[in-house]
C-alpha cells in the first residue's frame, strides 16, 4: 500500500465584506468597471484624456506670462580696424586705481567709435626699461592709440612718442587724475581714433 501525501498550503483567511476597507472596495469597483468596457471605449477615453492634458499644458504656457530673464543679445559687436591699448603697472585695472578709471574711459570711447580696446600690465620690475618691451609689443600689434598709466609706463610712452612724433604735430596728451579723468580719457581716445580714421 502506498501512502499519498497531500501538501496543503496555508492561506490567509479571506476578508469578509465588513473587513474590507473603502480603498479596496473602490479598487475592485474600478477593475470591474474597466473589464466591462470595450477596448474601443478605453481607447476613446485615453485619447480624450490626452487631448485635455495637451490643452491644459498649452494654455498654461501661453497664459503663464514670461517670468524668464530676457535672452541677451547674441549679435557680435562690429569693431573698426583701429585699436586702443592701455599699458598699466603691476596692479592692472584693479578697482579703485587710476588705471581702472582710465579703462572705463577707454571702454566709453570704444562704445562711440567701435575701436577695439585692450590692456596689458607690466610684469616684473616696475621700470621704464622693463616697460619698453610691453609698449613695443603693443605698437607692433594692433594698437594705434596707446594710453599709459603709472610712472615707468608713462615715461616709456612719452619717450617713444617723442621719438616717433610726426612733424608739426603732437600725439601725446598728459591727463591728470581727478574727478573728470574718465571723461577726459574717453574724449582723448575718441579724438585720437577719429584722427586716424
C-alpha positions in Angstrom: 0.0 0.0 0.0 1.3 3.4 -0.9 0.7 6.4 1.0 -0.3 9.6 -0.7 0.7 12.8 0.9 -1.1 15.9 0.0 0.6 19.2 0.6 -1.7 21.8 1.9 -0.8 25.4 1.6 -1.8 27.7 4.3 -3.9 30.6 3.0 -4.8 33.7 4.7 -8.3 33.9 5.9 -10.4 35.8 3.4 -11.7 39.2 4.3 -15.3 39.5 5.0 -17.3 42.2 3.3 -17.3 44.1 6.6 -13.5 43.9 7.0 -12.8 45.3 3.5 -11.6 48.9 3.6 -13.1 51.6 1.4 -10.0 51.7 -0.8 -10.2 48.0 -1.5 -13.8 48.3 -2.4 -13.1 51.3 -4.7 -10.3 49.4 -6.4 -12.4 46.4 -7.1 -15.2 48.5 -8.4 -12.8 50.3 -10.8 -11.3 47.0 -12.1 -14.8 45.6 -12.6 -15.9 48.7 -14.5 -12.8 48.6 -16.7 -13.4 44.9 -17.5 -16.9 45.8 -18.6 -15.7 48.4 -21.0 -14.7 47.5 -24.6 -11.2 48.3 -26.0 -12.7 50.9 -28.2 -14.2 52.8 -25.3 -10.9 52.7 -23.4 -9.0 54.0 -26.5 -11.5 56.9 -26.9 -11.3 57.7 -23.2 -7.4 57.7 -23.3 -7.4 59.9 -26.4 -9.8 62.4 -24.8 -7.7 62.4 -21.6 -4.5 63.1 -23.7 -6.2 65.9 -25.6 -7.4 67.6 -22.3 -3.8 67.3 -20.9 -2.4 68.8 -24.1 -4.9 71.7 -24.0 -4.0 72.4 -20.3 -0.3 72.4 -21.0 -0.7 74.8 -24.0 -2.9 77.2 -22.0 -0.5 77.2 -19.1 2.4 78.0 -21.4 0.6 80.8 -23.2 -1.1 82.5 -20.3 1.5 81.9 -17.6 3.4 85.1 -18.5 7.1 85.3 -19.3 8.9 85.2 -16.0 12.2 84.1 -17.5 15.0 86.6 -17.7 15.4 88.2 -21.2 17.7 86.5 -23.6 20.9 88.5 -24.0 21.6 90.0 -27.4 24.0 87.5 -29.0 24.9 89.6 -32.1 28.6 90.2 -32.3 29.8 93.7 -32.0 31.5 95.0 -35.1 34.7 96.8 -34.4 36.8 99.0 -36.7 40.3 98.2 -37.6 41.6 100.7 -35.0 42.8 99.5 -31.7 43.4 101.4 -28.4 45.5 99.8 -25.8 46.2 100.6 -22.1 49.6 99.9 -20.5 49.5 99.7 -16.7 51.7 98.8 -13.8 51.6 95.5 -11.9 48.2 96.3 -10.3 46.5 96.3 -13.7 43.0 97.7 -13.8 42.1 96.8 -10.2 39.1 98.7 -8.9 39.9 102.0 -7.2 43.1 102.5 -9.1 43.6 105.3 -11.7 44.1 102.6 -14.3 40.5 101.3 -13.6 39.1 104.8 -14.3 41.2 105.1 -17.4 40.0 101.7 -18.6 36.4 102.8 -18.1 37.0 105.9 -20.2 38.6 103.7 -22.9 35.5 101.5 -22.9 33.3 104.6 -23.2 35.3 105.7 -26.2 35.0 102.2 -27.7 31.2 102.4 -27.5 31.2 105.6 -29.5 34.0 104.8 -32.0 33.8 101.0 -32.2 37.5 100.7 -31.8 38.9 97.6 -30.1 40.3 98.2 -26.6 42.7 96.0 -24.6 45.1 96.4 -21.8 48.5 94.9 -20.7 50.1 95.2 -17.4 53.9 95.4 -17.0 55.1 92.2 -15.2 58.3 92.1 -13.3 60.4 95.1 -12.4 58.4 98.3 -12.5 60.9 100.4 -14.5 60.9 102.3 -17.8 63.4 99.8 -19.2 61.1 96.9 -18.3 58.0 98.7 -19.7 59.7 99.1 -23.1 59.1 95.5 -24.4 55.4 95.7 -23.3 54.9 99.0 -25.1 56.8 97.8 -28.2 54.6 94.7 -28.5 51.5 96.9 -28.3 52.8 99.2 -31.0 53.8 96.3 -33.3 50.4 94.7 -32.7 47.1 96.3 -33.4 47.4 99.3 -31.1 47.2 102.6 -33.0 46.4 104.5 -29.8 48.3 103.8 -26.6 47.4 105.1 -23.1 49.8 104.6 -20.3 49.2 104.7 -16.5 51.9 104.6 -13.9 55.3 106.3 -13.6 57.6 104.0 -15.6 54.9 103.2 -18.2 54.2 106.9 -18.8 57.9 107.8 -19.0 58.5 105.0 -21.6 55.4 106.0 -23.6 56.5 109.7 -23.7 60.0 108.7 -24.9 58.6 106.5 -27.6 56.1 109.2 -28.7 58.7 111.9 -28.8 60.9 109.7 -31.0 58.1 108.9 -33.4 56.3 112.3 -33.3 55.0 113.4 -36.8 56.4 116.7 -38.0 54.3 119.6 -36.8 52.0 117.5 -34.7 51.9 116.3 -31.1 50.4 112.9 -30.4 50.9 112.8 -26.7 48.3 114.1 -24.2 49.0 114.2 -20.5 45.9 113.8 -18.3 45.9 114.3 -14.6 44.0 112.1 -12.2 40.9 113.6 -10.7 37.1 113.7 -10.9 36.9 114.1 -14.7 39.6 111.6 -15.6 37.1 109.1 -17.1 35.5 111.6 -19.5 38.9 113.2 -20.3 40.3 109.8 -21.3 37.2 109.0 -23.4 37.5 112.3 -25.2 41.2 111.9 -25.8 40.9 108.4 -27.1 37.9 109.4 -29.3 39.9 112.3 -30.8 43.0 110.1 -31.4 40.9 107.4 -33.1 39.0 110.0 -35.2 42.3 111.5 -36.3 43.5 108.0 -37.5 40.2 107.3 -39.4 
